[in-house]
Amino acid sequence: MSNTVKNGEIDESLYSRQLYVLGKEAMLKMQHANVLIVGLGGLGVEIAKNVVLAGVKSLAVYDPAPANLQDLSTQFFLTEKDLGKPRDVVSRDRLAELNSYVPVKVLESLEDHVLEYQVVVATETVSLEQKIQLNNVCHAAGVKFISAETRGLFGNVFVDLGEDFTVIDSTGEEPRSGIVSDIEADGTVTMLDENRHGLEDGNYVRFSEVEGLEKLNDGTLFKVEVLGPFAFKIGSVEQYGKYKKGGLFTEVKVPKKLSFKSLQQSLHEPELLFSDFAKMERAGQLHLGFQALQQFSARHGGNLPRPMNEEDANELVALTAEVAAREPAVLGAPDAEIDKDLIKELAYQARGDIPGIIAFFGGLVAQEVLKACSGKFTPLKQYMYFDSLESLPSKEKYPRTEETTSPINTRYDNQIAVFGLEFQRKIANLKIFLVGSGAIGCEMLKNWALMGLGSGSEGGIIVTDNDSIEKSNLNRQFLFRPKDVGRNKSEVAAEAVCYMNPDLTGKIDARIDKVGPDTENIYDDTFWQSLDFVTNALDNVDARTYVDRRCVFYRKALLESGTLGTKGNTQVVIPRLTESYSSSRDPPEKSIPLCTLRSFPNKIDHTIAWAKSLFQGYFTDAAENVNLYLTNPNFVEQTLKQSGDVKSILETVEESLTEKPQTFDDCIKWARLEFEKKFNHDIKQLLYNFPKDAKTSSGEPFWSGPKRAPTPLDFDLSNPDHFDFVVGAANLRAFNYGIEGDGGAPNKAAYAAVLSKVKIAQFTPSSNVKIQVNDDDPDPNADGLDGTDSLKALASKLPDPATLAGFKLVPVEFEKDDDTNHHIEFITACSNCRAQNYFIEPVDRQRTKFIAGRIIPAIATTTSLVTGLVNLELYKVADGKTDIEQYKNGFVNLALPFFGFSEPIASPKGSYNGKTYDKIWDRFDVHANVTLSDLIKHFEEKEGLEITMLSYGVSLLYASFFPPKKLKERLNLSITDLVKFITKADVPPHVRTMILEICADDKEGEDVEVPFITIHL
């Protein structure tokens, strides 16, 4: 068993983000699985890399063939020193370096060992005949089998997981839940307040807390028929009684059985998954073409068709026609014809090896391996074909002939075989900016190194990332090793790819500057103008948006991508052709209403958010406010002017200074009292204000719908959440005051001894407490006490700062990844205690950490596939394609699996005075530091526009309504002098372009929307 798992626990410091993709159950299953990969060319090693990073139990590889120069085109673990050595032997140690938890071994023969593995993968180095034999053995023995093959810009995958395979979770999405407002006799279930249920036909749900139809609450599963976004049907419930009120539904994932045919059985009638619905007709053609390719290889001693060789291409067309005659069902219609141009292109590229295609299939196949190991997500059933012929360069600029695609004895020969020598030179001499070198950045640089991107005399790569390497990065950012933890990401990544391809030595400029407004003196006009295009590898929207704005301003193409668990997306932004990244935005994340957080939670997300807020208030805000009070003489005066709960701030400062703990025992006592306050007294006060039988003004029960009537908790040392709350709170308070905590595993007996001495006051309700019932209502506690006088009286009780000279607290800075700091321990216990108050199902530490830490789920497979798609678009950008239909934006979800491609949205157009312009990419370029009067005159004479207003940033430079005196002092100033005159500051010396916003009237005197002005200094 892999030592990834110790005592049933997974190493979260390494697998934290992957755990939120696969879940603990699937991870444990996966880490009992032994995987065998046959064939370690570029595709085989890409699959192996992703499988090792994911953390299977063990990996075995088999490929004794000697490495050759052409392998270097995509086999990133080989170097020129390794040529002539067995590919599997050379790759083994480098694969093992990726994950110390996964042993990697080389098989000396296949025959005696295949059945020792749960999953066997055969790549393009294995012939179709050998794959059929291997699959027959696996299919009969219940061993999962996957085949994959790439040829140039073409590729395919075949999956056989046996005749009886169980999928435990087909989508991996969080089970949906919701609040019911009505259940009719025929089983129609309606949602409360028009909240979408999110279910699909065939899903299963169970119910709880239904009144009147109590039989529904016994855990029975009901199959769903969707009636609309706000209602679904579960079948008649008339026999159970009549619905009264209440009720929650929760989706239940039901295992699903799938049956797969063997490779031999399925060849004649393949079950196809379409990778691109715009190319549906190609799947059958390529199914026949790839079989014909195997026959061609067998006829020619293992050799594939020569690049751009017409004789070989015609032979492949003839062979494909023969296969089609034997398998008429594949093309669907008896009279369907072979697509000769497509099959010829397959022949032309058969010896090609393209990093982007390898990355795409390497990520896809590795995810299928993980599905086979774990049963998590829906497997591919059973064939998928994919091509990216749009990536071929234009015939006019880069003609492909036998001569231009013939090998020249370099590591790029397999790419030259597809694109031609001149296009390879074009790629080598590009200058690119990569923003970010994390998961996507590492994969991007690896693919670029294999392509030779930027390796020419005029080329280069600039990569920047202001982050350093952490242990949790290692299972998806594959250029990093444990020895690199703590170093700068960009520098380590650059070193790694220069080792991979020495041609990049001296061609990568690794930086650690964050790209943003603060570094525009570094990333200035000269820098941006020197670039051919930009690629984002960022993990936040703000940074992406900033880079996008820079690309729009400097008219540079941008390749954009992102991943979220098994989902990934790619976007290509082309000047004067497509919209920009910022043109469309995701809707803002829905926030939790404050009154729900404070008093009426109904799901675990609410209690976790409340617990994190309590953590912040107890251990961060309180300490910071105390320190401000002690160091800032105006703290009280400034606080009294604030809006919000001023009373709470002042009370906390007073309590922190007058009730300082002297020992750790004092911290334990404080934690116990806070437990009583938050989970007992505050709940009793809420029920005092709104008893369980309370009615609304309309006579309806107050505690109904989303409002769940709570119950107070009685502290129980044997309850793990109660105990963990005290442990976490005590240690964090001790940290604030510089007191040594319990130093490791808490001694329960010692805690019990301290807690037995704590005196708990009886609860006394207060008639002065006001509680906000609805989020639309004004907050009754917004002004703190009854008025300013009461707040001043409270402030007067604060101790004199002079008596506390030198004293300060240490605020806690939230850190989710340190399991010893009690942060997640406290938040989990706190959230679960509140969940117990409100009868909400509690969750474990891992789930709490995911929500409270806002962790973005990530897995190496999706990253690999997405960067592959980006690099297929890169070829189009390098070629300078101007047909928008040639570009593709992509969305994938490997869990389903689903692939969606569309052409980018065209940039919008505007017009004035009969002239058309691009609303995103066009601007008025003025190549001189002209005077204001000359600028106004220029637009009147050349554009027929009367400038009515002109601004620079927030400064209004000119308005037609200005009085004559104000106009006179400005009209004869140059733009830079005018800006200095108004802002009282010089234009910074690094600024070589200035953006002026303009309002103008056209020739008809109508206000028209026009581009901004760029002054080039």
Sequence and secondary structure as in RCSB ss.txt:
>XXXX:A:sequence
MSNTVKNGEIDESLYSRQLYVLGKEAMLKMQHANVLIVGLGGLGVEIAKNVVLAGVKSLAVYDPAPANLQDLSTQ
FFLTEKDLGKPRDVVSRDRLAELNSYVPVKVLESLEDHVLEYQVVVATETVSLEQKIQLNNVCHAAGVKFISAET
RGLFGNVFVDLGEDFTVIDSTGEEPRSGIVSDIEADGTVTMLDENRHGLEDGNYVRFSEVEGLEKLNDGTLFKVE
VLGPFAFKIGSVEQYGKYKKGGLFTEVKVPKKLSFKSLQQSLHEPELLFSDFAKMERAGQLHLGFQALQQFSARH
GGNLPRPMNEEDANELVALTAEVAAREPAVLGAPDAEIDKDLIKELAYQARGDIPGIIAFFGGLVAQEVLKACSG
KFTPLKQYMYFDSLESLPSKEKYPRTEETTSPINTRYDNQIAVFGLEFQRKIANLKIFLVGSGAIGCEMLKNWAL
MGLGSGSEGGIIVTDNDSIEKSNLNRQFLFRPKDVGRNKSEVAAEAVCYMNPDLTGKIDARIDKVGPDTENIYDD
TFWQSLDFVTNALDNVDARTYVDRRCVFYRKALLESGTLGTKGNTQVVIPRLTESYSSSRDPPEKSIPLCTLRSF
PNKIDHTIAWAKSLFQGYFTDAAENVNLYLTNPNFVEQTLKQSGDVKSILETVEESLTEKPQTFDDCIKWARLEF
EKKFNHDIKQLLYNFPKDAKTSSGEPFWSGPKRAPTPLDFDLSNPDHFDFVVGAANLRAFNYGIEGDGGAPNKAA
YAAVLSKVKIAQFTPSSNVKIQVNDDDPDPNADGLDGTDSLKALASKLPDPATLAGFKLVPVEFEKDDDTNHHIE
FITACSNCRAQNYFIEPVDRQRTKFIAGRIIPAIATTTSLVTGLVNLELYKVADGKTDIEQYKNGFVNLALPFFG
FSEPIASPKGSYNGKTYDKIWDRFDVHANVTLSDLIKHFEEKEGLEITMLSYGVSLLYASFFPPKKLKERLNLSI
TDLVKFITKADVPPHVRTMILEICADDKEGEDVEVPFITIHL
>XXXX:A:secstr
  TTEETTEE HHHHHHHHHHHHHHHHHHHTT EEEEE  SHHHHHHHHHHHHHT SEEEEE  SB  GGGGGT 
TT  GGGTTSBHHHHHHHHHHTT TTS EEE S STTTGGG SEEEE TTS HHHHHHHHHHHHHHT EEEEEEE
EBTEEEEEEE  SSEEESBSS     EEEEEEE TT EEEEGGG      TT EEEEES BS GGGGG   EE E
EEETTEEE    GGG    B  EEEEE   EEE    HHHHSSS  EEES GGGHHHHHHHHHHHHHHHHHHHHT
TT    TT HHHHHHHHHHHHHHHHH GGGGSSTT    HHHHHHHHHHTT B HHHHHHHHHHHHHHHHHHHH 
BS    SEEEEE GGGS  TTTS   TTTTS  SSTTHHHHHHH HHHHHHHHT EEEEE  SHHHHHHHHHHHH
HTTT STT EEEEE   B  GGGTTT TT  GGGTTSBHHHHHHHHHHHH GGGTTTEEEE    SGGGTTTS H
HHHHT SEEEE  SSHHHHHHHHHHHHHHT EEEEEEEETTEEEEEEE TTTB  GGGS         HHHHHT 
  SHHHHHHHHHHHHHIIIIIHHHHHHHHHH TTHHHHHHT  S HHHHHHHHHHHHHS  SSHHHHHHHHHHHH
HIIIIIHHHHHHHHS TT B TTSSBSS TT          TTSHHHHHHHHHHHHHHHHHTT     SS  HHH
HHHHHTT         TT     STTS  TTTT SSSHHHHHHHHHTS  GGGGTT         TT TTSSHHH
HHHHHHHHHHHHTT     HHHHHHHHTT     HHHHHHHHHHHHHHHHHHHHT   GGG  EEEEETTTTEEE
EE   B  EEEETTEEEETTT  EEE S  BHHHHHHHIIIII  EEEEEEETTEEEEETTS HHHHHHHHTSBH
HHHHHHHHSS   TT  EEEEEEEEE TTS EE    EEEE 
